[in-house]
Amino acid sequence: MAQTELDPASYDPVEYTHEDIAEVPSANWGWSGESNKAMRIAAIGVAVFLLLMIHGNHTGEIEDLYLIGFAIALVGIVVRDIIVRRKPR
């Protein structure tokens, strides 16, 4: 049977010295990353908006429970993100 695997010693490893523009489209703008602070502010804003929607035109209590539950979930995600990012890796 013929061996189809490459011998690891028969080739040199390739060194990557730059980011591919196709993989990082924002590299053309000089920025490549996440905006953690903006995401946290947006999540808190959405949670406040959900709580403000409790005073809507609905009559049931189930809608209120869903709105409160989703708001608590968003705040929980933000708190967890803050705690995880404070711990050293």
PAVEX-148382 format. One line per 5 residues: number of its first residue (from 1); their letters; for each residue z, y, x of C-alpha. Coordinates in nm, 3 decimals. Layout:
<balums>
NUM	a	Z,Y,X ~ ...
</balums>
This chain:
<balums>
1	maqte	0.000,0.000,0.000 ~ -0.087,0.343,0.131 ~ 0.189,0.593,0.187 ~ 0.134,0.898,-0.035 ~ 0.435,1.103,0.073
6	ldpas	0.407,1.364,0.344 ~ 0.602,1.313,0.662 ~ 0.863,1.594,0.672 ~ 0.813,1.644,1.045 ~ 0.437,1.681,1.014
11	ydpve	0.442,2.034,0.874 ~ 0.630,2.354,0.943 ~ 0.845,2.511,0.672 ~ 0.700,2.821,0.514 ~ 0.904,3.140,0.547
16	ythed	0.882,3.389,0.263 ~ 0.917,3.746,0.383 ~ 0.837,3.938,0.066 ~ 0.856,3.916,-0.309 ~ 0.541,3.833,-0.498
21	iaevp	0.443,4.120,-0.727 ~ 0.344,3.872,-0.998 ~ 0.697,3.728,-0.998 ~ 0.869,4.067,-0.998 ~ 0.659,4.308,-1.203
26	sanwg	0.910,4.590,-1.172 ~ 0.884,4.586,-0.792 ~ 0.600,4.838,-0.822 ~ 0.847,5.085,-0.972 ~ 1.103,5.040,-0.696
31	wsges	1.359,4.870,-0.917 ~ 1.424,4.500,-0.959 ~ 1.745,4.391,-1.121 ~ 1.964,4.395,-1.427 ~ 2.133,4.693,-1.583
36	nkamr	2.471,4.538,-1.656 ~ 2.639,4.861,-1.761 ~ 2.363,4.945,-2.008 ~ 2.375,4.594,-2.154 ~ 2.750,4.618,-2.204
41	iaaig	2.721,4.958,-2.371 ~ 2.443,4.829,-2.596 ~ 2.648,4.523,-2.696 ~ 2.951,4.736,-2.783 ~ 2.725,4.974,-2.978
46	vavfl	2.579,4.687,-3.178 ~ 2.929,4.552,-3.246 ~ 3.041,4.893,-3.378 ~ 2.727,4.913,-3.592 ~ 2.801,4.568,-3.737
51	llmih	3.153,4.679,-3.827 ~ 3.017,4.997,-3.989 ~ 2.789,4.780,-4.203 ~ 3.097,4.639,-4.379 ~ 3.091,4.951,-4.597
56	gnhtg	2.754,4.857,-4.744 ~ 2.629,4.785,-5.092 ~ 2.732,4.417,-5.095 ~ 3.008,4.284,-5.318 ~ 3.095,3.951,-5.154
61	eiedl	3.344,3.890,-4.875 ~ 3.130,3.631,-4.692 ~ 2.903,3.903,-4.556 ~ 3.206,4.086,-4.419 ~ 3.323,3.770,-4.242
66	yligf	2.983,3.723,-4.078 ~ 2.970,4.086,-3.966 ~ 3.321,4.070,-3.821 ~ 3.251,3.733,-3.658 ~ 2.934,3.852,-3.485
71	aialv	3.107,4.173,-3.372 ~ 3.395,3.971,-3.224 ~ 3.146,3.740,-3.053 ~ 2.964,4.034,-2.892 ~ 3.287,4.192,-2.770
76	givvr	3.399,3.852,-2.639 ~ 3.076,3.814,-2.442 ~ 3.122,4.160,-2.289 ~ 3.485,4.089,-2.196 ~ 3.390,3.754,-2.044
81	diivr	3.111,3.920,-1.844 ~ 3.351,4.182,-1.708 ~ 3.605,3.917,-1.606 ~ 3.346,3.688,-1.444 ~ 3.190,3.972,-1.244
86	rkpr	3.529,4.087,-1.109 ~ 3.609,3.750,-0.953 ~ 3.479,3.709,-0.597 ~ 3.233,3.428,-0.549
</balums>
